Amino acid sequence: MKGRRLARGYWLVVAGLFIVLAGMSAGAAQKTETPALEGILQKLQANLEQYDSGVPSFFADEHVVSRMVPDVHDQETATDSVFRLKRVVNADHTTTLEESREVKTVNGRPATTQEIGGPSIVRGAFEGGLAVVSLSQQSCMNYTVERAKRNDAQAPIIVRFASVLTPENKGGCLLQENGRGQVFIDRATMQITRMELTTPHHTIIPGDERGYGAIAGEWALSVDYAPVVLDGKSFWMPATITSRTASGRGTFHPIVWTFRASYRNFHKLEVRSRILPFSGATAQ
């Protein structure tokens, strides 16, 4: 009987050890591994090239809410436009993407001008915003990968970036000013879901021929991306763009411009023609 009790106790110890080891193995298996920077950039570059070569010309509804503080009226301005991204074929047979918009209403009334006053819109987010973190911009940026802080397979990959501009590389750099930020990357699709960028000395309003000097200040930009299906293919595009610029030119307080643009109802831009049958009637 004593021998049996000892044997039983021994097996309990062994079983307990097995459970502990199994738990350690399971924890190791669940640990979230962050890919190396080179692999991340290669995947983002492939996504970028797929977007550049495959995204068709399209149009979408653009809704922009902008505000300047302090302001005489201290009110928001809501602008609704038709936003277009057009694929243009160049003389050398390469293609470029060009953004444009047709302003329809301002504060619910028909627009009297196509100009959106003030620093109230960002241009280029659809043309090349995804290229900020890519192999093609390695000579212009310093990239670092933030290591995962928890074992969460759903946690995004975070890549931080800072511009490194020199006289030799500046011509090929997407960001033409000193700035820093980060992108959040979905682990399942390896697509950028959000980009945050801050530049300390951004030109908010350029000087003009009338002698008005340029206004500069800090610029904070964030872009949230979402998949859009066009022509049967999925492309990740800006869903919302938020911008805040601050200048110290105010008398007592800095002048702050803010805007938030949202995009929806994406449609492929197509030109359709129809041949009408000849009626035989003679024009009068």
N, C-alpha and C positions, 0 to 999 in steps of 0.2 A: 504493500500500500504506500509506503514511504517513497519507494522508487517511482511509483506512478505519479505521486504528487510532484516529485522533483521533475519528472519528464514533462508533466503538464505545465509546470512553471517555466521550464526551459522553452517550450513551444510558444507560450504566451510572450516571452521576451523576444523570441525570433519574429513572431508575428507583428509585435509592436515595432520592431526595428524595420521590418519590411514596409509597414504603413508609413513610417517617417521617411524612408528613402523614396517611396513612391510619391509622397507629397512633395519632396524636394525635386524629383524629376518632373512632376507636373508643373511646379512653379517655374522650373527652368524652361520647359517647353512653351509656357505662356508668356515668357519674357518678350517684350516688344523690342525688336532689333531695328535700329535706324540704319538705312542704307548709307553707303559711303557717298561723299559729295560727288565724285566723278560719275557714279551710276545715276544719281539723281539728275545731274545736269544733262546726261545723255538722254534720259527719258523725257525731260522737259524740252530738249532740243527737238526730239522726234515729234512731240506733240505740237510744237511751234511750226515745224515744217509741214505737218499735216494740215494745220490751220491755214498757213500761208498759201499752200498749193490747192487746197480743196474748198475753202469757204466761198460760197457764191455771192454775187451781188445781192444785197437785201435791203429792206426798209423795215422800220419799227417805230412804234410810238415812243416819244421821248417826253417825259414830264420833269421839269426843272423848277425847284423852289429855291429862290435865292434871297439873300438879305444882307444889308449893310448896316452896321451898328458902330457909332451912333449915326442916325440919319434924321433928316428934317421930319420925315413922315414916320420913320421907325416902323416900316411895314414890310411884309414879305411880298415877293413878286413871283407869280406862278406862270411859267411859260410852257406851252404845249407845242411840240414840233413833230414833223415827220423826219426821222433820222435815217440817213442812207449811208451804206458802205458799198462802194462801187469798185469792181475789179477792172483796172485800166491796163490795156496792152500797150507797152512802149515800143518805140521804133526798133529797139534791139531784141524784140520778141519776149522780153521779160514782162512781168506783170507787177503792178503796185496796187495797194489798197488805198482808196481815197474816201475820207469822211466828208459829209455835207449834211445840211439840215434845212428844212423849209419851216420857218416859224409860222404857225397857224393862229394862235391866240395868246394874248397876254392878259392875265387876270380875267379870263373868260371872255374877253372882247377881241374882235378881229385885229390881227397885228398890222401896224402901220409901217413897220420897218423889219428888215431881216437881221438887224443887229441886236444882239443881246448885250445890254449895257453892263459895263463893269467887268471885273474878272470873275465871271459867273459860269464858266463852262470849261471843261477840259477837252482838249483835242488830242487825238492819237491813241486813246485807250483801246479802241477796236483795231487800229492799224498795227500796233506793235507793242502794246502794253505787256503781253505775255513774254516778250523777249528780255525783260529786265533781268530775269534770272534764267540764263541759258548758256550753252557753250559759246555761242556767238558773241556774248558780252563779257567773256572771262578776262579779256585784256583791259576792260574798263571798270571791273568790279572786284571787290574782295568779298568772297563768299565764305560763310561758316555755317555748319549744321548744328542745330541745337539738339543735344542728346535727349532721348525720351526720359522723363522724370518718373514715369509710372508705367506699370505693365498694362497698357490699354491699347488694344489693337485698333481702336477707333480714333485714337489721338492723332492729330495731323502731324506731318513732318514739317518742321519750321526751318527755313533757310534765311539767315540774316545776310544783308548785303550793304556795302558802302562803296560809293563811287571813288575811283582812283583815276583822276584825269591828269594827263600829261600833254604837252604840245604834240607828241608823236601819235597818241592814240585818240585824241579828242574827236577827230573827224569821223571816226567810226562808232562813236558812243551814242547810245540811245538817250541817256540822261546827260544833258549838257551843262550840268551844274553839280556842285558838291551836295550830296544827300546820302541818306541811309534809310534802311527800312527792313522789312521782312515779308516773306510769303508763307502762306499756309498751304500745304499740299495734301490732298486726300491719298491715303495709303493704297486704297483699292484701285483707283484709276490713275494715280500719279498725275492728277490735274491740279493746277493752282486754283484754290477756291477763294482766296483772299490775298490782297496785296496792300501793304501799308508803307507809305513813303513820307519822309520829312526832309525838307531842304531849308536851311536857316536863312539864306539870302536870295529868295526868289523874286524875280521882277514881276510885281503884281500888275502895274500899269507902266508901259514904256513911255519914255519922253517923246515929244512930238516937235514938229517944225515951228510951233508957236512959242516955243521956249519953256513949256512946262516940263519940269524934270521928272525922271522916272520915280516910281514908288516901289520900294522893295521891302520885303519882310519875310517872316517865317511862313512856310506853306506846308500844310499837312493834308495828305491825300490818302484815301482808302477806296479800294475797288473790290466788290464782292462779285464772284463769277458763278454762273449757273449754266447747265447744259441746255442748248437750243438745237432742235432738229430742223434742218433745212435740206431739202432735196433728198430726204431719206437718210441723212448722215447727222451725227451729233457733233456739235462744236460748243466749246466752253467760251462764253462771252460775258462781258460786264452786265450784271443785273441792276446794280446800284453803284453810283459813284458819289462819294462825299468829299467835299473840299472845304478847307478853312485856311484863309490867309489873313495875317495880322500885320499892320504897319504902325509904326510909332509916330505917324504924322499928325494924329489927332491933338487938339489943344490940351485936353486934360486926360483923355483916355485913348488907347490905340484904336485905329479904325480896323474893324474886323469884317471881312466878307465871308459868307458861308453859302454853300449851295449843296443840294442833294438832287441828283439826276437818277431817274429810274427808267427802265426800258422793258417793253412788253410787246406782244403781238408781232413777232418777227415773221416776215414773209419774204420769200425769194423774189428778187426783182427780175421780172420777165417782160419781154416785149413780144406781144402777140399780134399777128396780122391775119386778116381774113380776106379771101378773094371773093368778091361779089360777082354774081352772074351778070353778063352783059344784057341789059334790058332791050337794047335796040332802039330806045327812044332818042330822039334828036333834041339836044339842048336848045332851048328857046332864047 
